[in-house]
Amino acid sequence: MQGLTDVKGALRWFNELRLDLLKSRILGYLLMLSIAATLMVGLLLFLVDPNIKTPLDGIWSAWVTMTHVGFGDVVPVSFWGRLLSSGLILLGFILFSLFTAQVSVTLIGKTLNNLDGDVRAIERDSAFILSEEDRILEELARLRLRMEMLQQEKDETEINSCHGADRA
């Protein structure tokens, strides 16, 4: 039964992460940039490389190259085709790095939000403890004053009883 609870917790966490990532405009920009680069370089590959027979083959080759899958079924053979693919490899590294960074920022942000809640709870608790400490110190001061008054009364009573015994 614990395993089912863990799976539900993991799915809840993943859903929250997905919603947080969907709020990010950066991921949308990265996706648009990757699609635009794939289409543009794919069409350029079709135009400059004799091994790429159709525009769809060029787009497929560009996508496979940029995502670092490298199926090898459609490969540029010309200098310009390989040069374009090399640039696309670098762009793919950059895009995946930015994607990974955005996911990390989202996860760190969630952790900081959780920590912020914990810090606020600690601040509330410490404020309560400090107020209770002040109340206790005030009570101790009153008790000390009361003890000093009682000691003074006792001393006066002893002095008076000593003087009364001396007179008799």
N, C-alpha and C positions, 0 to 999 in steps of 0.2 A: 504494500500500500504506500510505503514511503517513496518508492520509485515513481508512482503515478503523481504524487504530490510534487516531486522534483521536476517531472516533465511539465506539469502545469505551470510551475514557477518559471521554468526556462522559456516556455512559450509566451508567458506574460511579459517576461523581460525582453524577449526578442521583439514582441509586438510594440512595446514601448520604445525600443531602440529604432525600430522601423518608422514609427510615427515621428520621432525626433529627427531622424534623417530626412524624412519627407518634408519637414518644415524648412530644411536648409536649402537656400537658393543656390548655394555653391554646387551641390550635386546636380541640380538641373543644368547649370552652366557647363559642368564637366561633361554631362551626357550630350548636350547640344554640340559642344566642341568636338567630342569624339565622333559623333555622327557626321558632322560637317567635314572633318578631316578624312573620315573613311570614304565619303562620297567623292570629295574633291580629288584625293590621291588615287582612289580607285579608277576614276575616269581618266586621270592623267596617265596612270599605268596602262590603261587600254590604248591610249594614244601613242605612247612612246615605246612600248615593249611588244615585240612580235609574238611572244609566247602567250600573251593575254589576248584571248580571241574575242571576248564580248565585254561590254561594260559591267555586266554582273560578275564576270570572272575577276575583273579589276577590283570591284568593290569587295568581293569575297577575299581576294588576296590581301587587300589593304586591311580589312577587319582582322583576318587571321594573323597578319603581321603585327598589327598594333596591340592585339590582346596577347601576343606571345604564345599563341597556340602552335603555330607553325605546322599545319597539316602537310604542307609540301605538295599538295595536288595542283596548285596553280602558283608557279614561281616565276618571278621576273628573271630574264637572262641578259638583258641589255645593260649597258653601263648606267643609263639614265633611270631605268626601272629599278635597278639595285640601289642607286643613290636615293631615289624617292622612298624605297622600302627602308633604307637605313635611317632616313629622317623620321619615318613613321615609327620605327622601333624606339627611337629616342623620345618621340612624343608620347608613345605608349607608356614608357617608364615614368615620364612626368605626370601623365594623367592618373596612372595607378598610384603614384606617390601622393598626389593631391587627394585622391579618393581615400587612401589609407589615413592620411592626416586628418581629413574631415571626420571620418569614423572615430578616430582617436579623440579629437576635440569633443565630439558629442558624448563619448563615454566618460571623458574626464569631467565635462560639464555636469553630467548626471551625478558623478561621484562628489563633485564640489557642492552641488545642491543638497545632497544627502548630508555631507559634512556640515554645511551651513545650518541645517536644521538641528543637527546634534550640538553644534556650538551654541545656538540660541537656547536650547534646552539646558545646557550647562550654565549659561549666563543666568537664566531664570533661577536655577537651583542655587547657584552661588549667591545671587542677590537675596534669596530666601534665607540661606545659611547666614549671611552677613547680618541680616535684620534680626534673626534669632540670636546670633552672637551678641549683638548690641543689647538686645533685651536681657540676655543672661548677665552681661557685664553690669548693666544698670541695677539689676536685682542683687548682684554680689556687692555693689557699692552700697546699696540700701542696707543689706545685711551687715556689712562691715560697720557702717555708721551706727546701726542698732546695737551691735556688739560693743562698740566703744562707749555708747551711752549706758548700756547695762554695766559694763566694767566700771565706768565712772560712778554710777549709783552704788555699786557694790563697794567701791573704795570709800565713798562718802559714808556709807552705812558702817563700814568697819571703823573708820575714823571716829564717827559719832559714838559708836559703841565703846571704843577704847577710851574716849574722853568721858563718857558716862561712867565707866568703871573706875576711872581715876578720881572722879568727884565723890564717889561713894566711899 
